[in-house]
Each structure stands twice: as structure tokens, then as C-alpha cells.
Amino acid sequence: MQKRIAVLVFAILTLSLFASAQASPPASASCDLGGGKTIKTDYSSPRAKGRKIYGGLVPFGEVWRTGANAATTFVPSADVVVGGKTVPAGSYTIFTVPTAGKWTLIVNKKTGEWGIPYKYESDELVRVDMKVSKLPSPLENFTIAYDKSGSGCTLQIDWETTRASLDISAK
């Protein structure tokens, strides 16, 4: 009897862990800047599930962890220029402040954080403006990607009907 209960408890725990992991599964994006220089971004990818995202689930004008679960990581292997500002090689977290017409990207030196509430202003390395555009159709999965552009990459944050983007290049 105890063996059956143990197996049942194990099965329930395994299924619940699997279900919660799939709600906002881990994802990553990377950028090859050439010459062995890279950027890697790890994040959790939530789903829209019919919800209003920007101005709803993600309030306008407030710092957002830019994904789900733990704060999104940003790891350049070499010094990079992000929106005109230098970010040294290292490990960082990124946050954003979305608004209807403009986003702000925050690169923060504090790592290993869950994300919100945001209380890390003293650890901010840079704040830069991002371009905002409309996606041609709604996107269910929150996605971070890099698109190769010239001597660098364009960081793209896509979800619902919004794309926030920013050019990044090697220093």
C-alpha cells in the first residue's frame, strides 16, 4: 500500500512539474557578432492564452522582467554597443519598460533575480530606447530573437502584436 502511494505521489509531482514547466518554457536566442564574439539570451516564453498582453497583463510604464519566471539573461562574450551605449563583456539581466509608442531596455548588473518587483535601480548599467512596431499578425508565444544586421544584430522582442527592437554591435 505504501509503495502505491509513493508511486502515485511521484506521478502527481512529475506531472505537475511538467505542466508548470510547459506554461512558460525556457528558450534562448543568440547572436554571432563575428570574430568569436557572441551574445546569448536565456528567457522563459509565456503564452498569450487569449489575454490582452501590453497594457493588460504587462502594464504600460512599469518595469517588466521581459518574459516569465526568472529575469531574462543577457550575456555578451565581448564588449558590445547597445543603443549607442557600451556594455562590457559579462553576465547581466535585462528588463524593459513598455509603453504604447516606445520601450526602454534596461541592462542590469544584478543577476540571478526572479524579476519583479523591480528594486535594482542602483545596479543598472544602461537604459536605452527601443523602436516599437506592429507585427503583421498576433503572436501567441513571447519570443526573443536576434536578426543579423550589418556588423551586428538587431534584438527583437515579439509578442501579441508588438515588436520592440534595438541594434547591438561589437565594440
PyMOL commands that set and color helices and strands:
alter all, ss='L'
color gray80, all
select helices_A, chain A and resi 2-23+121-123
alter helices_A, ss='H'
color red, helices_A
select strands_A, chain A and resi 26-34+37-44+72-76+80-82+85-87+92-98+103-108+124-149+152-170
alter strands_A, ss='S'
color yellow, strands_A
deselect
rebuild
show_as cartoon
